[in-house]
Amino acid sequence: MRYALIALLVFANSALFAGTRSEAVLTGDSYVRAKWTCSAENVTGTSCLSGIPNVYGSGNDYTGVAYDWGGSMSVATYLSSLAAGYRAGSCSGSSCSTYGVLDCTVGVDCSGYVSMLWGCGHHTTSTIPDISTVIDQSAMKKGDVFNNAGSHVIMYIYTDKSTGLPYIMESAGTGTEKTVFRRMSSWPSSSYERRRYDDIADDINVDGTIQNPRVISSTPYYDEGNTRNVVSLEIDTYSALPGTKEFGPEVVYRIDLQSAGDLTATVTDNQAESIDCDVHLLSSLTIDGNGMAVDALVRDDHSVTRTLDAGTYYIVVDTYTGTTDLPGEYTLSVDFVPSGTPTDDEPLPDEDTSVYDVVQADEDVAVSDEEMPDTEMPDQNGGDDTDEASVTDNEVSADTDMLLPDEQNDTAGENPDDESLLEESSGCSCSIVQI
């Protein structure tokens, strides 16, 4: 079994290629949101030594790929390996050095995770400097990393506008035990070099921005997006409800209406996973000096409907900000019904008003009701209006940021001087994970 997995991993890594920043972020998010159920075999592993502690319990559902010291694999390989009886993740806690890197476990460690997102083959934190260049923190873009050789590596996503702190993706050991998206409590210390992968490509022809909105050319319209893949961070609030903070990333759409009518825009997300994307309808993209969209007609957590004149309008899916930003995957659906269009709840004209019941002025061609039998059609308005499904708000959970060791005890984000770092075997030490 293990040899088949090794062969699969070799093939997967050999097929990788460098991609864009957006590809790196979206790939990273697929690890963060991977869902799996832990079996009894996944707790112990069918071929692992007995007695190795594990944070995962049999029968429980989890989101996020398990942290595995030395691991580097795709989400598909991870899930199929769990089904084959491999142990989810490596040892948890300070005793992990006793067991080292195991071949009976599956998941990704910090450098294995970044390697998969960069598409660079499997590198460790010690070899990442061989394929990357040091940059200034002010120059960092999504897909760049903080790397502490021999300890830990973290992928930068964007900077929180309200606090100035970085949002990141990482696979961390003790304290987290899986791949996560979160906001850090401080910027990583100077022991972490700010680095850029030499072969990463900037995104070109980016749409969804104020300068280049995504065009809704016809309705009904449907789009899938992810505000963690940051394309715009310009709008903070909307005049329709100025007290609601939308500091997180947004995606901008444009629709050109050729006639008056009713427009409905609906966004869906997964608030149980701390994702909250709201929908806003604007008559212009004018933004004032405080980051407010001043021509917002209406906004809602899920769906807006408005009767509009012909003209150009904008729909913005923006990230709600509670104690932290809540970006993530969403779907947007848009429909438009021109004015005067019959709907299901409007009755058709009664057949009694047909031409056969109209008495003509000319007596020579008059037609009476007795001569032409009435052909009244059944009432067209007998059914219930069930076309539009109701959307139930999911409660937004409290701030679910996961606290790693640095957030709990080490505000500087680095190891205490008296705590030795374990040099990784082919990834990060699961007992020493610092940010």
C-alpha positions in Angstrom: 0.0 0.0 0.0 2.7 2.5 1.0 4.7 1.9 -2.3 1.6 2.7 -4.3 1.2 6.0 -2.4 4.9 6.9 -2.9 4.6 6.2 -6.6 1.5 8.4 -6.7 3.2 11.2 -4.9 6.2 11.1 -7.2 3.9 11.3 -10.2 2.0 14.2 -8.7 5.1 16.2 -7.9 6.7 15.6 -11.3 3.5 16.9 -13.0 3.6 20.2 -11.2 4.4 23.5 -12.8 4.7 27.1 -11.7 1.5 29.0 -11.8 0.0 32.4 -11.0 -0.6 34.0 -7.6 -4.3 33.4 -7.9 -3.7 29.7 -8.6 -1.5 29.5 -5.5 -4.1 31.1 -3.3 -7.1 29.1 -4.6 -5.1 25.8 -4.4 -4.2 26.7 -0.8 -7.8 27.3 0.0 -8.8 23.9 -1.3 -6.6 22.4 1.4 -8.1 24.7 4.1 -11.6 23.7 3.2 -11.1 20.0 2.5 -13.7 18.0 4.4 -13.1 14.4 5.7 -14.4 12.0 8.3 -11.9 10.3 10.5 -12.1 6.5 10.7 -10.6 4.3 13.4 -7.9 3.4 10.9 -7.1 7.1 10.4 -6.5 7.5 14.1 -3.8 4.8 14.4 -2.9 3.9 10.8 -2.9 0.3 9.6 0.9 0.0 9.6 1.9 2.6 12.2 3.5 1.8 15.6 0.9 1.7 18.3 0.6 4.3 21.0 1.5 7.4 18.9 -0.8 10.2 20.1 -3.2 11.8 17.6 -5.5 14.9 17.9 -8.0 13.3 15.5 -10.8 11.1 16.8 -12.7 8.3 15.1 -16.1 9.2 13.7 -15.5 12.9 13.8 -15.8 15.3 10.8 -13.0 17.7 10.1 -12.2 20.6 7.7 -8.6 21.1 6.6 -5.8 18.7 5.6 -4.0 17.2 8.6 -0.5 18.4 9.5 2.0 15.6 8.6 5.7 16.1 9.3 7.4 15.6 5.9 4.2 15.3 3.9 3.6 16.9 0.6 0.6 15.8 -1.5 -2.5 16.9 -3.3 -5.9 17.0 -1.6 -7.1 14.2 -3.8 -4.2 12.0 -2.8 -4.8 12.8 0.9 -8.5 11.9 0.7 -7.8 8.6 -1.2 -5.1 7.7 1.2 -7.4 8.2 4.2 -9.8 5.8 2.5 -7.0 3.3 2.1 -6.4 3.3 5.9 -3.5 5.7 6.3 -3.2 7.6 9.6 -4.3 11.3 9.4 -1.4 13.4 10.3 1.8 12.7 12.3 2.4 12.8 16.0 1.1 15.7 18.1 3.1 17.3 20.9 6.7 17.5 22.1 7.2 13.8 21.9 7.0 13.8 18.1 10.8 13.8 17.8 10.7 10.3 19.1 8.9 9.1 16.0 10.3 11.4 13.3 8.9 11.3 9.8 6.6 8.3 9.2 5.6 6.7 6.0 2.3 5.4 7.4 0.8 8.9 7.7 -0.7 11.4 5.3 -1.1 15.2 5.1 1.2 18.1 4.5 3.7 20.0 6.6 4.4 23.7 6.3 7.0 23.5 3.5 5.2 20.6 1.7 2.1 22.8 1.7 3.8 25.8 0.2 5.6 23.6 -2.3 2.3 22.3 -3.6 0.9 25.8 -3.8 3.9 27.1 -5.7 4.0 23.9 -7.9 7.8 23.7 -7.4 8.3 20.1 -6.3 8.9 19.2 -2.7 11.2 21.7 -0.9 11.9 22.2 2.8 12.2 25.5 4.6 16.0 25.0 4.3 15.9 24.7 0.5 13.1 27.3 -0.2 15.9 30.0 -0.3 17.3 28.2 -3.3 14.2 28.9 -5.4 13.1 32.3 -4.0 14.4 35.8 -3.5 14.3 38.0 -0.4 11.9 41.0 -0.8 10.8 43.9 1.4 7.7 43.4 3.5 6.1 46.5 1.8 6.5 44.7 -1.6 4.7 41.5 -0.5 1.8 40.2 -2.7 -0.5 37.2 -2.3 1.5 34.0 -2.8 4.8 35.4 -1.2 6.0 33.8 2.0 7.6 34.3 5.4 10.3 31.6 5.7 12.4 30.7 8.7 14.9 28.1 7.5 14.8 25.0 9.6 11.6 26.0 11.4 8.5 27.2 9.5 7.1 28.8 6.4 3.9 30.7 6.0 2.1 32.0 2.8 1.0 35.7 2.8 -2.5 36.5 1.4 -3.3 40.1 2.2 -3.1 42.8 5.0 -6.1 43.5 7.1 -7.2 47.1 6.5 -8.6 47.7 10.0 -5.6 46.4 12.0 -2.7 46.3 9.6 -2.0 42.6 10.4 -1.4 39.9 7.8 -3.9 37.2 6.7 -2.0 34.0 5.9 -2.4 30.3 4.9 -0.2 27.7 6.5 0.0 24.1 7.6 1.0 24.1 11.3 1.7 21.5 13.9 1.3 21.8 17.6 -1.7 24.1 18.3 -3.4 23.8 14.9 -2.6 20.4 13.4 -3.9 21.3 9.9 -4.0 23.7 7.0 -5.7 27.0 8.0 -6.5 30.5 6.8 -6.3 33.1 9.6 -5.2 36.5 10.6 -1.9 36.6 12.7 -1.7 38.5 16.0 1.5 40.2 14.8 3.8 40.3 11.8 6.4 37.4 11.9 9.7 38.4 13.5 12.9 39.3 11.6 14.0 35.6 11.8 11.4 35.1 9.0 12.7 36.3 5.6 10.1 37.8 3.3 10.5 35.7 0.1 9.1 35.5 -3.4 9.2 32.3 -5.5 11.3 33.0 -8.6 8.9 31.4 -11.0 5.5 32.7 -9.7 3.6 34.7 -12.3 1.6 37.8 -11.6 -2.1 37.6 -12.6 -2.9 39.5 -15.9 -6.2 40.9 -17.1 -7.6 40.7 -13.6 -11.4 41.3 -13.6 -13.6 42.0 -10.7 -12.0 45.3 -9.8 -13.4 48.8 -9.9 -11.3 49.5 -13.0 -12.3 46.2 -14.7 -15.6 44.8 -13.4 -16.8 41.4 -14.4 -19.5 41.9 -17.1 -22.9 40.3 -16.7 -23.8 40.1 -20.4 -27.1 38.2 -20.0 -29.5 36.8 -17.4 -30.1 34.6 -15.7 -26.4 34.8 -14.6 -24.3 32.6 -12.3 -20.8 32.9 -11.1 -18.5 31.2 -8.5 -15.9 33.3 -6.7 -13.6 33.4 -3.7 -12.8 36.7 -1.9 -9.7 35.0 -0.3 -8.2 35.3 -3.8 -7.9 39.1 -3.3 -8.5 41.2 -6.5 -9.8 44.4 -4.9 -9.6 46.0 -1.5 -11.0 49.5 -2.2 -14.5 49.6 -0.8 -14.9 49.6 3.0 -18.6 50.7 3.5 -21.7 51.4 1.5 -24.1 54.4 1.8 -27.1 52.0 1.9 -25.9 50.9 5.4 -22.8 52.9 6.3 -22.4 51.4 9.8 -21.7 47.9 8.4 -18.0 47.2 7.9 -17.1 45.5 4.6 -13.3 46.0 5.0 -12.4 42.6 3.4 -11.8 41.8 -0.3 -14.6 42.5 -2.8 -15.5 41.4 -6.4 -17.2 44.0 -8.7 -19.7 43.2 -11.4 -21.3 45.4 -14.0 -24.7 45.0 -15.8 -26.1 47.2 -18.5 -29.9 47.2 -18.6 -31.5 48.0 -21.9 -35.0 48.5 -20.4 -36.6 49.1 -17.0 -37.4 46.1 -14.9 -36.8 44.2 -11.7 -33.3 43.0 -10.9 -32.5 40.3 -8.2 -29.0 39.4 -7.1 -28.4 36.6 -4.6 -25.1 35.6 -3.0 -24.6 32.3 -1.1 -21.7 31.4 1.2 -20.9 29.1 4.1 -21.2 31.1 7.3 -20.7 28.0 9.4 -17.1 28.1 8.1 -16.7 31.8 9.0 -17.3 32.9 5.4 -19.6 35.9 5.1 -19.9 37.7 1.7 -22.6 40.3 1.3 -24.3 41.6 -1.8 -24.6 45.3 -2.8 -26.3 47.1 -5.7 -24.8 50.4 -6.8 -25.7 53.0 -9.4 -22.1 54.1 -9.7 -18.6 53.1 -8.5 -17.9 56.5 -6.9 -15.9 56.0 -3.7 -15.3 58.9 -1.3 -12.1 59.6 0.7 -13.2 57.2 3.5 -13.7 54.2 1.2 -17.5 54.5 1.1 -19.5 53.7 -2.1 -21.7 56.7 -2.1 -24.3 55.5 -4.6 -25.3 52.2 -3.0 -29.0 51.6 -3.6 -29.5 48.6 -1.4 -27.5 45.8 0.3 -28.2 42.6 2.1 -26.5 39.6 3.7 -28.0 37.3 1.0 -30.3 38.8 -1.6 -31.5 42.2 -3.0 -34.3 43.0 -5.4 -34.9 46.5 -7.0 -37.0 48.0 -9.7 -34.6 49.9 -12.0 -34.7 52.1 -15.0 -32.6 51.3 -18.0 -28.9 52.1 -17.4 -25.6 50.8 -16.0 -25.5 49.3 -12.5 -23.0 47.5 -10.4 -23.2 44.5 -8.1 -20.5 44.1 -5.5 -19.9 41.0 -3.5 -17.9 42.2 -0.5 -16.5 40.6 2.6 -18.1 41.3 5.9 -15.9 42.3 8.8 -16.7 41.3 12.4 -13.8 40.9 14.8 -12.0 39.7 11.7 -12.6 39.7 7.9 -14.7 36.7 6.8 -13.6 36.1 3.1 -14.1 32.9 1.2 -16.0 31.0 -1.5 -19.4 32.3 -2.7 -21.8 32.0 -5.6 -23.6 34.9 -7.2 -26.9 34.5 -9.2 -28.5 37.5 -11.0 -31.9 37.6 -12.7 -33.7 40.5 -14.5 -37.4 40.7 -15.5 -38.1 43.6 -17.9 -41.2 45.7 -17.0 -44.4 44.4 -18.6 -43.2 40.8 -18.7 -46.0 38.5 -17.6 -45.2 36.5 -14.6 -46.6 33.2 -13.3 -49.0 35.0 -10.9 -50.5 37.2 -13.6 -53.8 35.8 -15.2 -53.9 35.5 -18.9 -56.7 37.6 -20.6 -60.1 36.0 -20.2 -61.1 34.3 -23.5 -64.6 35.9 -23.1 -62.9 39.1 -24.2 -61.9 37.6 -27.5 -62.8 39.1 -30.8 -65.8 36.7 -31.1 -67.6 38.4 -28.3 -67.2 41.9 -29.7 -70.2 43.2 -31.6 -69.1 44.8 -34.7 -70.5 48.2 -35.7 -71.4 47.0 -39.1 -74.7 45.1 -38.8 -73.9 43.0 -41.8 -70.9 41.4 -40.0 -72.3 41.4 -36.5 -71.6 38.2 -34.5 -73.6 37.4 -31.4 -72.7 35.3 -28.4 -75.4 32.9 -29.3 -73.9 32.2 -32.7 -70.3 31.7 -31.5 -70.0 29.5 -28.3 -67.9 30.8 -25.5 -64.4 29.2 -25.3 -63.2 30.5 -22.0 -59.8 29.0 -21.0 -59.1 27.8 -17.4 -57.9 30.5 -15.0 -54.2 30.9 -15.3 -53.7 32.1 -11.8 -54.7 29.0 -9.8 -51.3 27.9 -8.6 -49.2 29.1 -5.7 -46.3 31.3 -6.3 -43.4 29.0 -5.5 -40.8 30.1 -8.0 -38.5 31.8 -5.5 -37.0 29.7 -2.7 -36.4 31.4 0.6 -32.9 31.8 1.9 -32.4 31.3 5.5 -29.5 33.2 7.2 -27.0 31.0 8.9 -25.7 32.5 12.1 -22.3 34.0 11.8 -20.1 32.2 14.2 -17.9 34.1 16.7 -14.4 34.9 15.7 -12.9 31.5 14.9 -9.3 32.4 14.4 -7.2 29.6 15.5 -4.5 30.5 18.0 -1.1 29.1 17.3 1.6 29.1 20.0 2.8 32.6 19.0 -0.7 34.0 19.5 -1.1 32.4 22.9 2.3 33.1 24.5 4.7 34.7 22.1 3.6 38.0 20.7 6.9 38.4 18.8 6.1 35.4 16.7 9.4 33.6 17.2 10.9 30.9 19.4 12.0 31.7 23.0 15.8 31.8 23.2 16.0 28.8 25.5 13.9 26.6 23.2 15.9 24.8 20.5 14.6 24.4 17.0 14.4 21.0 15.5 15.9 20.9 12.0 13.2 19.5 9.8 13.7 16.2 8.1 11.7 17.1 5.0 9.4 19.7 6.4 8.7 21.4 9.7 9.1 20.1 13.1 5.7 19.4 14.4 6.8 20.0 18.0 8.4 23.4 17.2 6.1 25.5 15.0 6.6 29.2 15.3 5.2 32.2 13.4 
